[in-house]
């Protein structure tokens, strides 16, 4: 099983939460819900094959900060 556990911070309230990333299926783009403030969190997972690294970006879907 290609499962990686990591901790992210909610972009809305800063609450730390634990997520399981299943990277056996390649790149993933999905939404999770914060257990603290119940806002949706946009998670974008990218597998960097060259560096054998998992890159995860977390963003709040309702704001455009970048
Ligand atoms: Zn939150």
PDB file of the backbone (N, CA, C, O) and the ligand in Angstrom, with CONECT records:
HET     ZN  A 101       1
ATOM      1  N   UNK A   1       0.839  -1.196   0.000  1.00  0.00           N
ATOM      2  CA  UNK A   1       0.000   0.000   0.000  1.00  0.00           C
ATOM      3  C   UNK A   1       0.876   1.249   0.000  1.00  0.00           C
ATOM      4  O   UNK A   1       1.821   1.380   0.778  1.00  0.00           O
ATOM      5  N   UNK A   2       0.531   2.136  -0.881  1.00  0.00           N
ATOM      6  CA  UNK A   2       1.256   3.391  -0.940  1.00  0.00           C
ATOM      7  C   UNK A   2       0.461   4.482  -0.226  1.00  0.00           C
ATOM      8  O   UNK A   2      -0.192   5.320  -0.848  1.00  0.00           O
ATOM      9  N   UNK A   3       0.541   4.438   1.073  1.00  0.00           N
ATOM     10  CA  UNK A   3      -0.200   5.411   1.878  1.00  0.00           C
ATOM     11  C   UNK A   3       0.797   6.233   2.683  1.00  0.00           C
ATOM     12  O   UNK A   3       1.701   5.703   3.329  1.00  0.00           O
ATOM     13  N   UNK A   4       0.604   7.520   2.624  1.00  0.00           N
ATOM     14  CA  UNK A   4       1.454   8.393   3.412  1.00  0.00           C
ATOM     15  C   UNK A   4       0.586   9.207   4.357  1.00  0.00           C
ATOM     16  O   UNK A   4      -0.432   9.774   3.960  1.00  0.00           O
ATOM     17  N   UNK A   5       1.002   9.252   5.594  1.00  0.00           N
ATOM     18  CA  UNK A   5       0.277  10.044   6.582  1.00  0.00           C
ATOM     19  C   UNK A   5       0.990  11.372   6.756  1.00  0.00           C
ATOM     20  O   UNK A   5       2.214  11.441   6.870  1.00  0.00           O
ATOM     21  N   UNK A   6       0.201  12.398   6.772  1.00  0.00           N
ATOM     22  CA  UNK A   6       0.805  13.708   6.981  1.00  0.00           C
ATOM     23  C   UNK A   6      -0.170  14.607   7.721  1.00  0.00           C
ATOM     24  O   UNK A   6      -1.356  14.301   7.842  1.00  0.00           O
ATOM     25  N   UNK A   7       0.340  15.694   8.202  1.00  0.00           N
ATOM     26  CA  UNK A   7      -0.490  16.642   8.928  1.00  0.00           C
ATOM     27  C   UNK A   7      -0.554  17.948   8.156  1.00  0.00           C
ATOM     28  O   UNK A   7       0.468  18.476   7.718  1.00  0.00           O
ATOM     29  N   UNK A   8      -1.732  18.449   7.998  1.00  0.00           N
ATOM     30  CA  UNK A   8      -1.905  19.722   7.312  1.00  0.00           C
ATOM     31  C   UNK A   8      -2.587  20.710   8.252  1.00  0.00           C
ATOM     32  O   UNK A   8      -3.148  20.333   9.281  1.00  0.00           O
ATOM     33  N   UNK A   9      -2.525  21.964   7.878  1.00  0.00           N
ATOM     34  CA  UNK A   9      -3.230  22.984   8.644  1.00  0.00           C
ATOM     35  C   UNK A   9      -4.397  23.497   7.826  1.00  0.00           C
ATOM     36  O   UNK A   9      -4.274  23.762   6.630  1.00  0.00           O
ATOM     37  N   UNK A  10      -5.511  23.629   8.483  1.00  0.00           N
ATOM     38  CA  UNK A  10      -6.688  24.154   7.811  1.00  0.00           C
ATOM     39  C   UNK A  10      -6.420  25.582   7.361  1.00  0.00           C
ATOM     40  O   UNK A  10      -5.989  26.408   8.166  1.00  0.00           O
ATOM     41  N   UNK A  11      -6.667  25.895   6.078  1.00  0.00           N
ATOM     42  CA  UNK A  11      -6.435  27.273   5.608  1.00  0.00           C
ATOM     43  C   UNK A  11      -7.450  28.268   6.145  1.00  0.00           C
ATOM     44  O   UNK A  11      -7.256  29.478   6.029  1.00  0.00           O
ATOM     45  N   UNK A  12      -8.516  27.773   6.723  1.00  0.00           N
ATOM     46  CA  UNK A  12      -9.555  28.665   7.248  1.00  0.00           C
ATOM     47  C   UNK A  12      -9.307  29.036   8.703  1.00  0.00           C
ATOM     48  O   UNK A  12      -9.381  30.206   9.080  1.00  0.00           O
ATOM     49  N   UNK A  13      -9.010  28.017   9.522  1.00  0.00           N
ATOM     50  CA  UNK A  13      -8.911  28.287  10.963  1.00  0.00           C
ATOM     51  C   UNK A  13      -7.561  27.892  11.543  1.00  0.00           C
ATOM     52  O   UNK A  13      -7.289  28.177  12.709  1.00  0.00           O
ATOM     53  N   UNK A  14      -6.719  27.248  10.762  1.00  0.00           N
ATOM     54  CA  UNK A  14      -5.397  26.890  11.238  1.00  0.00           C
ATOM     55  C   UNK A  14      -5.337  25.605  12.036  1.00  0.00           C
ATOM     56  O   UNK A  14      -4.281  25.232  12.546  1.00  0.00           O
ATOM     57  N   UNK A  15      -6.471  24.928  12.143  1.00  0.00           N
ATOM     58  CA  UNK A  15      -6.537  23.677  12.879  1.00  0.00           C
ATOM     59  C   UNK A  15      -5.700  22.602  12.185  1.00  0.00           C
ATOM     60  O   UNK A  15      -5.789  22.417  10.971  1.00  0.00           O
ATOM     61  N   UNK A  16      -4.895  21.905  12.969  1.00  0.00           N
ATOM     62  CA  UNK A  16      -4.084  20.837  12.406  1.00  0.00           C
ATOM     63  C   UNK A  16      -4.919  19.580  12.245  1.00  0.00           C
ATOM     64  O   UNK A  16      -5.655  19.194  13.152  1.00  0.00           O
ATOM     65  N   UNK A  17      -4.802  18.949  11.099  1.00  0.00           N
ATOM     66  CA  UNK A  17      -5.525  17.712  10.901  1.00  0.00           C
ATOM     67  C   UNK A  17      -4.673  16.706  10.161  1.00  0.00           C
ATOM     68  O   UNK A  17      -3.753  17.038   9.414  1.00  0.00           O
ATOM     69  N   UNK A  18      -5.028  15.468  10.407  1.00  0.00           N
ATOM     70  CA  UNK A  18      -4.276  14.356   9.892  1.00  0.00           C
ATOM     71  C   UNK A  18      -4.937  13.850   8.616  1.00  0.00           C
ATOM     72  O   UNK A  18      -6.148  13.627   8.589  1.00  0.00           O
ATOM     73  N   UNK A  19      -4.171  13.674   7.590  1.00  0.00           N
ATOM     74  CA  UNK A  19      -4.744  13.139   6.353  1.00  0.00           C
ATOM     75  C   UNK A  19      -3.940  11.936   5.890  1.00  0.00           C
ATOM     76  O   UNK A  19      -2.742  11.819   6.151  1.00  0.00           O
ATOM     77  N   UNK A  20      -4.627  11.061   5.205  1.00  0.00           N
ATOM     78  CA  UNK A  20      -3.976   9.911   4.581  1.00  0.00           C
ATOM     79  C   UNK A  20      -3.951  10.143   3.090  1.00  0.00           C
ATOM     80  O   UNK A  20      -4.978  10.404   2.462  1.00  0.00           O
ATOM     81  N   UNK A  21      -2.777  10.045   2.545  1.00  0.00           N
ATOM     82  CA  UNK A  21      -2.641  10.247   1.110  1.00  0.00           C
ATOM     83  C   UNK A  21      -2.365   8.904   0.444  1.00  0.00           C
ATOM     84  O   UNK A  21      -1.404   8.207   0.771  1.00  0.00           O
ATOM     85  N   UNK A  22      -3.228   8.568  -0.489  1.00  0.00           N
ATOM     86  CA  UNK A  22      -3.021   7.352  -1.253  1.00  0.00           C
ATOM     87  C   UNK A  22      -2.418   7.747  -2.591  1.00  0.00           C
ATOM     88  O   UNK A  22      -3.114   8.250  -3.472  1.00  0.00           O
ATOM     89  N   UNK A  23      -1.143   7.520  -2.733  1.00  0.00           N
ATOM     90  CA  UNK A  23      -0.493   7.977  -3.952  1.00  0.00           C
ATOM     91  C   UNK A  23      -0.230   6.845  -4.936  1.00  0.00           C
ATOM     92  O   UNK A  23       0.591   6.981  -5.843  1.00  0.00           O
ATOM     93  N   UNK A  24      -0.928   5.730  -4.757  1.00  0.00           N
ATOM     94  CA  UNK A  24      -0.758   4.627  -5.710  1.00  0.00           C
ATOM     95  C   UNK A  24      -1.432   4.943  -7.042  1.00  0.00           C
ATOM     96  O   UNK A  24      -1.081   4.371  -8.074  1.00  0.00           O
ATOM     97  N   UNK A  25      -2.401   5.855  -7.014  1.00  0.00           N
ATOM     98  CA  UNK A  25      -3.134   6.165  -8.237  1.00  0.00           C
ATOM     99  C   UNK A  25      -2.655   7.413  -8.940  1.00  0.00           C
ATOM    100  O   UNK A  25      -3.320   7.906  -9.851  1.00  0.00           O
ATOM    101  N   UNK A  26      -1.514   7.931  -8.535  1.00  0.00           N
ATOM    102  CA  UNK A  26      -0.989   9.119  -9.194  1.00  0.00           C
ATOM    103  C   UNK A  26      -1.480  10.398  -8.540  1.00  0.00           C
ATOM    104  O   UNK A  26      -1.920  10.414  -7.390  1.00  0.00           O
ATOM    105  N   UNK A  27      -1.389  11.453  -9.308  1.00  0.00           N
ATOM    106  CA  UNK A  27      -1.770  12.764  -8.785  1.00  0.00           C
ATOM    107  C   UNK A  27      -3.242  12.794  -8.384  1.00  0.00           C
ATOM    108  O   UNK A  27      -4.094  12.151  -8.998  1.00  0.00           O
ATOM    109  N   UNK A  28      -3.502  13.550  -7.350  1.00  0.00           N
ATOM    110  CA  UNK A  28      -4.887  13.645  -6.880  1.00  0.00           C
ATOM    111  C   UNK A  28      -5.253  15.081  -6.564  1.00  0.00           C
ATOM    112  O   UNK A  28      -4.421  15.890  -6.155  1.00  0.00           O
ATOM    113  N   UNK A  29      -6.498  15.358  -6.765  1.00  0.00           N
ATOM    114  CA  UNK A  29      -7.033  16.668  -6.500  1.00  0.00           C
ATOM    115  C   UNK A  29      -8.379  16.449  -5.829  1.00  0.00           C
ATOM    116  O   UNK A  29      -9.327  16.002  -6.475  1.00  0.00           O
ATOM    117  N   UNK A  30      -8.472  16.753  -4.570  1.00  0.00           N
ATOM    118  CA  UNK A  30      -9.718  16.439  -3.900  1.00  0.00           C
ATOM    119  C   UNK A  30     -10.003  17.405  -2.749  1.00  0.00           C
ATOM    120  O   UNK A  30      -9.192  18.260  -2.395  1.00  0.00           O
ATOM    121  N   UNK A  31     -11.170  17.226  -2.200  1.00  0.00           N
ATOM    122  CA  UNK A  31     -11.600  18.106  -1.118  1.00  0.00           C
ATOM    123  C   UNK A  31     -11.788  17.306   0.160  1.00  0.00           C
ATOM    124  O   UNK A  31     -12.256  16.168   0.150  1.00  0.00           O
ATOM    125  N   UNK A  32     -11.410  17.936   1.246  1.00  0.00           N
ATOM    126  CA  UNK A  32     -11.649  17.350   2.553  1.00  0.00           C
ATOM    127  C   UNK A  32     -12.368  18.401   3.398  1.00  0.00           C
ATOM    128  O   UNK A  32     -12.447  19.573   3.031  1.00  0.00           O
ATOM    129  N   UNK A  33     -12.875  17.961   4.503  1.00  0.00           N
ATOM    130  CA  UNK A  33     -13.601  18.892   5.351  1.00  0.00           C
ATOM    131  C   UNK A  33     -12.902  19.029   6.680  1.00  0.00           C
ATOM    132  O   UNK A  33     -12.516  18.036   7.296  1.00  0.00           O
ATOM    133  N   UNK A  34     -12.740  20.250   7.119  1.00  0.00           N
ATOM    134  CA  UNK A  34     -12.093  20.498   8.391  1.00  0.00           C
ATOM    135  C   UNK A  34     -13.001  20.031   9.524  1.00  0.00           C
ATOM    136  O   UNK A  34     -14.188  20.357   9.554  1.00  0.00           O
ATOM    137  N   UNK A  35     -12.440  19.273  10.446  1.00  0.00           N
ATOM    138  CA  UNK A  35     -13.232  18.767  11.570  1.00  0.00           C
ATOM    139  C   UNK A  35     -13.552  19.868  12.570  1.00  0.00           C
ATOM    140  O   UNK A  35     -14.469  19.733  13.380  1.00  0.00           O
ATOM    141  N   UNK A  36     -12.809  20.933  12.512  1.00  0.00           N
ATOM    142  CA  UNK A  36     -12.992  22.012  13.469  1.00  0.00           C
ATOM    143  C   UNK A  36     -13.991  23.060  12.990  1.00  0.00           C
ATOM    144  O   UNK A  36     -14.913  23.414  13.725  1.00  0.00           O
ATOM    145  N   UNK A  37     -13.821  23.563  11.765  1.00  0.00           N
ATOM    146  CA  UNK A  37     -14.699  24.636  11.298  1.00  0.00           C
ATOM    147  C   UNK A  37     -15.628  24.188  10.173  1.00  0.00           C
ATOM    148  O   UNK A  37     -16.466  24.963   9.710  1.00  0.00           O
ATOM    149  N   UNK A  38     -15.480  22.942   9.733  1.00  0.00           N
ATOM    150  CA  UNK A  38     -16.369  22.340   8.727  1.00  0.00           C
ATOM    151  C   UNK A  38     -16.290  23.023   7.364  1.00  0.00           C
ATOM    152  O   UNK A  38     -17.169  22.831   6.524  1.00  0.00           O
ATOM    153  N   UNK A  39     -15.268  23.797   7.145  1.00  0.00           N
ATOM    154  CA  UNK A  39     -15.085  24.367   5.822  1.00  0.00           C
ATOM    155  C   UNK A  39     -14.373  23.348   4.932  1.00  0.00           C
ATOM    156  O   UNK A  39     -13.646  22.483   5.420  1.00  0.00           O
ATOM    157  N   UNK A  40     -14.589  23.460   3.647  1.00  0.00           N
ATOM    158  CA  UNK A  40     -13.921  22.537   2.743  1.00  0.00           C
ATOM    159  C   UNK A  40     -12.492  22.994   2.468  1.00  0.00           C
ATOM    160  O   UNK A  40     -12.201  24.185   2.358  1.00  0.00           O
ATOM    161  N   UNK A  41     -11.635  22.019   2.366  1.00  0.00           N
ATOM    162  CA  UNK A  41     -10.218  22.264   2.128  1.00  0.00           C
ATOM    163  C   UNK A  41      -9.843  21.608   0.813  1.00  0.00           C
ATOM    164  O   UNK A  41     -10.125  20.433   0.577  1.00  0.00           O
ATOM    165  N   UNK A  42      -9.215  22.376  -0.016  1.00  0.00           N
ATOM    166  CA  UNK A  42      -8.809  21.855  -1.320  1.00  0.00           C
ATOM    167  C   UNK A  42      -7.385  21.311  -1.222  1.00  0.00           C
ATOM    168  O   UNK A  42      -6.444  22.048  -0.928  1.00  0.00           O
ATOM    169  N   UNK A  43      -7.245  20.023  -1.472  1.00  0.00           N
ATOM    170  CA  UNK A  43      -5.938  19.402  -1.415  1.00  0.00           C
ATOM    171  C   UNK A  43      -5.508  19.009  -2.818  1.00  0.00           C
ATOM    172  O   UNK A  43      -6.246  18.356  -3.557  1.00  0.00           O
ATOM    173  N   UNK A  44      -4.321  19.414  -3.159  1.00  0.00           N
ATOM    174  CA  UNK A  44      -3.784  19.068  -4.454  1.00  0.00           C
ATOM    175  C   UNK A  44      -2.470  18.327  -4.245  1.00  0.00           C
ATOM    176  O   UNK A  44      -1.494  18.882  -3.741  1.00  0.00           O
ATOM    177  N   UNK A  45      -2.471  17.072  -4.640  1.00  0.00           N
ATOM    178  CA  UNK A  45      -1.316  16.228  -4.422  1.00  0.00           C
ATOM    179  C   UNK A  45      -0.632  15.944  -5.748  1.00  0.00           C
ATOM    180  O   UNK A  45      -1.267  15.493  -6.701  1.00  0.00           O
ATOM    181  N   UNK A  46       0.636  16.203  -5.802  1.00  0.00           N
ATOM    182  CA  UNK A  46       1.394  15.963  -7.015  1.00  0.00           C
ATOM    183  C   UNK A  46       2.604  15.108  -6.688  1.00  0.00           C
ATOM    184  O   UNK A  46       3.347  15.386  -5.746  1.00  0.00           O
ATOM    185  N   UNK A  47       2.785  14.081  -7.468  1.00  0.00           N
ATOM    186  CA  UNK A  47       3.931  13.214  -7.250  1.00  0.00           C
ATOM    187  C   UNK A  47       5.063  13.652  -8.162  1.00  0.00           C
ATOM    188  O   UNK A  47       4.952  13.617  -9.387  1.00  0.00           O
ATOM    189  N   UNK A  48       6.125  14.055  -7.548  1.00  0.00           N
ATOM    190  CA  UNK A  48       7.314  14.445  -8.289  1.00  0.00           C
ATOM    191  C   UNK A  48       8.162  13.197  -8.506  1.00  0.00           C
ATOM    192  O   UNK A  48       8.887  12.751  -7.617  1.00  0.00           O
ATOM    193  N   UNK A  49       8.053  12.657  -9.695  1.00  0.00           N
ATOM    194  CA  UNK A  49       8.696  11.371  -9.977  1.00  0.00           C
ATOM    195  C   UNK A  49      10.213  11.482  -9.954  1.00  0.00           C
ATOM    196  O   UNK A  49      10.904  10.580  -9.480  1.00  0.00           O
ATOM    197  N   UNK A  50      10.715  12.571 -10.459  1.00  0.00           N
ATOM    198  CA  UNK A  50      12.164  12.740 -10.539  1.00  0.00           C
ATOM    199  C   UNK A  50      12.807  12.799  -9.159  1.00  0.00           C
ATOM    200  O   UNK A  50      13.875  12.233  -8.928  1.00  0.00           O
ATOM    201  N   UNK A  51      12.134  13.495  -8.253  1.00  0.00           N
ATOM    202  CA  UNK A  51      12.704  13.665  -6.920  1.00  0.00           C
ATOM    203  C   UNK A  51      12.163  12.643  -5.934  1.00  0.00           C
ATOM    204  O   UNK A  51      12.552  12.638  -4.766  1.00  0.00           O
ATOM    205  N   UNK A  52      11.258  11.769  -6.401  1.00  0.00           N
ATOM    206  CA  UNK A  52      10.612  10.790  -5.526  1.00  0.00           C
ATOM    207  C   UNK A  52      10.013  11.462  -4.309  1.00  0.00           C
ATOM    208  O   UNK A  52      10.177  11.018  -3.173  1.00  0.00           O
ATOM    209  N   UNK A  53       9.325  12.529  -4.583  1.00  0.00           N
ATOM    210  CA  UNK A  53       8.746  13.305  -3.505  1.00  0.00           C
ATOM    211  C   UNK A  53       7.262  13.496  -3.748  1.00  0.00           C
ATOM    212  O   UNK A  53       6.779  13.476  -4.880  1.00  0.00           O
ATOM    213  N   UNK A  54       6.573  13.678  -2.666  1.00  0.00           N
ATOM    214  CA  UNK A  54       5.162  13.982  -2.724  1.00  0.00           C
ATOM    215  C   UNK A  54       4.998  15.467  -2.404  1.00  0.00           C
ATOM    216  O   UNK A  54       5.437  15.948  -1.360  1.00  0.00           O
ATOM    217  N   UNK A  55       4.367  16.165  -3.311  1.00  0.00           N
ATOM    218  CA  UNK A  55       4.144  17.585  -3.072  1.00  0.00           C
ATOM    219  C   UNK A  55       2.663  17.808  -2.820  1.00  0.00           C
ATOM    220  O   UNK A  55       1.815  17.419  -3.624  1.00  0.00           O
ATOM    221  N   UNK A  56       2.369  18.430  -1.707  1.00  0.00           N
ATOM    222  CA  UNK A  56       0.979  18.649  -1.348  1.00  0.00           C
ATOM    223  C   UNK A  56       0.742  20.138  -1.141  1.00  0.00           C
ATOM    224  O   UNK A  56       1.437  20.798  -0.368  1.00  0.00           O
ATOM    225  N   UNK A  57      -0.240  20.637  -1.841  1.00  0.00           N
ATOM    226  CA  UNK A  57      -0.611  22.016  -1.590  1.00  0.00           C
ATOM    227  C   UNK A  57      -2.032  22.058  -1.050  1.00  0.00           C
ATOM    228  O   UNK A  57      -2.916  21.342  -1.519  1.00  0.00           O
ATOM    229  N   UNK A  58      -2.225  22.895  -0.071  1.00  0.00           N
ATOM    230  CA  UNK A  58      -3.506  22.996   0.614  1.00  0.00           C
ATOM    231  C   UNK A  58      -4.011  24.418   0.433  1.00  0.00           C
ATOM    232  O   UNK A  58      -3.278  25.381   0.659  1.00  0.00           O
ATOM    233  N   UNK A  59      -5.239  24.541   0.033  1.00  0.00           N
ATOM    234  CA  UNK A  59      -5.762  25.882  -0.132  1.00  0.00           C
ATOM    235  C   UNK A  59      -7.239  25.922   0.240  1.00  0.00           C
ATOM    236  O   UNK A  59      -7.948  24.916   0.206  1.00  0.00           O
ATOM    237  N   UNK A  60      -7.660  27.109   0.590  1.00  0.00           N
ATOM    238  CA  UNK A  60      -9.077  27.340   0.810  1.00  0.00           C
ATOM    239  C   UNK A  60      -9.691  27.632  -0.555  1.00  0.00           C
ATOM    240  O   UNK A  60      -9.155  28.418  -1.336  1.00  0.00           O
ATOM    241  N   UNK A  61     -10.794  27.002  -0.824  1.00  0.00           N
ATOM    242  CA  UNK A  61     -11.322  27.076  -2.176  1.00  0.00           C
ATOM    243  C   UNK A  61     -11.957  28.427  -2.470  1.00  0.00           C
ATOM    244  O   UNK A  61     -12.098  28.809  -3.632  1.00  0.00           O
ATOM    245  N   UNK A  62     -12.335  29.142  -1.440  1.00  0.00           N
ATOM    246  CA  UNK A  62     -13.122  30.354  -1.660  1.00  0.00           C
ATOM    247  C   UNK A  62     -12.302  31.630  -1.691  1.00  0.00           C
ATOM    248  O   UNK A  62     -12.855  32.727  -1.762  1.00  0.00           O
ATOM    249  N   UNK A  63     -11.011  31.492  -1.638  1.00  0.00           N
ATOM    250  CA  UNK A  63     -10.202  32.707  -1.751  1.00  0.00           C
ATOM    251  C   UNK A  63      -9.066  32.494  -2.728  1.00  0.00           C
ATOM    252  O   UNK A  63      -8.490  31.411  -2.832  1.00  0.00           O
ATOM    253  N   UNK A  64      -8.775  33.537  -3.421  1.00  0.00           N
ATOM    254  CA  UNK A  64      -7.709  33.474  -4.409  1.00  0.00           C
ATOM    255  C   UNK A  64      -6.545  34.333  -3.898  1.00  0.00           C
ATOM    256  O   UNK A  64      -6.514  35.553  -4.067  1.00  0.00           O
ATOM    257  N   UNK A  65      -5.618  33.657  -3.284  1.00  0.00           N
ATOM    258  CA  UNK A  65      -4.523  34.386  -2.662  1.00  0.00           C
ATOM    259  C   UNK A  65      -3.319  34.503  -3.577  1.00  0.00           C
ATOM    260  O   UNK A  65      -2.421  35.308  -3.332  1.00  0.00           O
ATOM    261  N   UNK A  66      -3.300  33.717  -4.608  1.00  0.00           N
ATOM    262  CA  UNK A  66      -2.092  33.692  -5.427  1.00  0.00           C
ATOM    263  C   UNK A  66      -2.283  34.323  -6.816  1.00  0.00           C
ATOM    264  O   UNK A  66      -1.343  34.368  -7.608  1.00  0.00           O
TER     265      UNK A  66
HETATM  266 ZN    ZN A 101     -10.845  24.701   9.852  1.00  0.00          ZN
END
